Amino acid sequence: MWIINGLKVLMVCYGHGHRIMTRQKMMKKNLSPVFIIPVHMAGVPANLGPLLTLAQEHGLYFIEDACQAVGGSYQGRPLGSFGEVGAFSLNFYKIIGTGEGGAAITSDRGIYDRIRMHHDTGVSFWGSDMPADTPVIPGVNYRMSELLGAFALVQLGRLDGFVENMRAIKKRVYGMLEGTPRPAPQNDPDGDCGTTLHFQFDSVDQATRFEERLREQGVSATRPINTGRHVYSNWEFVINKTNICDQGCSWDCPRYQGTATYAPDMCPNTLDILARTVGVSTDPFWTADQVNTLVDKVETAAQGK
Ligand SMILES: Cc1ncc(COP(=O)(O)O)c(C=O)c1O
């Protein structure tokens, strides 16, 4: 959506959270960022502290993608509530689902009206509670039906219980591990949604063997490097600077003066970490016995038995 709307993406490589970009570096690269979009992947809160500082220092909008982390928090505050906008997905694969749909939150009246007009073009015709001087923008009509809204309200009531259970499972599994495999670092274990266990290894070989041994025991394990377009190097439309039409469109926009360049290997540290990590999804309905069995399997896989 960003690219269709003429915006350029600047990737921030994992592990560089504390030294993202200074203003001098931005100026040197002729970049003039407008907003930062932290993405809370796999239920794990992003390291928001340094990103918020950067946004404040440079007057950047802060838009949180909490689509995979509905119900999570960072330092006690709900994910999605830190900046101007928070986005949540309710599609089939997410922590709570309504089949399709999602939600965006903001405390800014102007942004609220733009979000409404964007997702429902009818608002600019019929939105009687919209201030008369609100500039009208075109929309895309991504309305969710009221029936799905009703599902969402019921699902919302189950959310805290799901997250509490999965968070507790994650803490238990991590707490039971001794030595190898190591739990991947977490930015806030108390705010983590617990949807995914991440095990980290020193080498890609070790991680691959561990993943295979878990699978042999019937545990569905995946290395994040193999999750297709979740990994930036597979965003061919960014790497190749293409768009929905074949003429470059937003990338060739004469108003864009920046020099953003992309390459599949531009964030080698990110790719290395994703390849050395093995993920296993949790389930809020797992019993204590099921968790113990999983820990046994994890240990067996780690020992190569
Ligand atoms: C991180 C992230 N952002 C955005 C989305 C888009 O959400 P939706 O499918 O509800 O449009 C998804 C999920 O598909 C996601 O995982």
Ligand as a Chemical Component Dictionary entry (heavy atoms), coordinates in Angstrom:
data_LIG
# 
_chem_comp.id                   LIG 
_chem_comp.type                 NON-POLYMER 
_chem_comp.pdbx_formal_charge   0 
_chem_comp.three_letter_code    LIG 
# 
loop_
_chem_comp_atom.comp_id 
_chem_comp_atom.atom_id 
_chem_comp_atom.alt_atom_id 
_chem_comp_atom.type_symbol 
_chem_comp_atom.charge 
_chem_comp_atom.model_Cartn_x 
_chem_comp_atom.model_Cartn_y 
_chem_comp_atom.model_Cartn_z 
_chem_comp_atom.pdbx_ordinal 
LIG C1 C1 C 0 3.047  -7.890  9.799 1  
LIG C2 C2 C 0 1.784  -7.833  8.978 2  
LIG N1 N1 N 0 1.352  -6.651  8.527 3  
LIG C3 C3 C 0 0.215  -6.556  7.794 4  
LIG C4 C4 C 0 -0.527 -7.672  7.492 5  
LIG C5 C5 C 0 -1.751 -7.501  6.655 6  
LIG O1 O1 O 0 -2.892 -7.836  7.359 7  
LIG P1 P1 P 0 -4.244 -8.197  6.570 8  
LIG O2 O2 O 0 -4.009 -9.532  5.922 9  
LIG O3 O3 O 0 -5.307 -8.263  7.618 10 
LIG O4 O4 O 0 -4.450 -7.127  5.582 11 
LIG C6 C6 C 0 -0.107 -8.917  7.950 12 
LIG C7 C7 C 0 -0.842 -10.163 7.688 13 
LIG O5 O5 O 0 -1.206 -10.639 6.725 14 
LIG C8 C8 C 0 1.087  -9.011  8.707 15 
LIG O6 O6 O 0 1.518  -10.192 9.151 16 
# 
loop_
_chem_comp_bond.comp_id 
_chem_comp_bond.atom_id_1 
_chem_comp_bond.atom_id_2 
_chem_comp_bond.value_order 
_chem_comp_bond.pdbx_ordinal 
LIG C1 C2 SING 1  
LIG C2 N1 SING 2  
LIG C2 C8 DOUB 3  
LIG N1 C3 DOUB 4  
LIG C3 C4 SING 5  
LIG C4 C5 SING 6  
LIG C4 C6 DOUB 7  
LIG C5 O1 SING 8  
LIG O1 P1 SING 9  
LIG P1 O2 DOUB 10 
LIG P1 O3 SING 11 
LIG P1 O4 SING 12 
LIG C6 C7 SING 13 
LIG C6 C8 SING 14 
LIG C7 O5 DOUB 15 
LIG C8 O6 SING 16 
# 
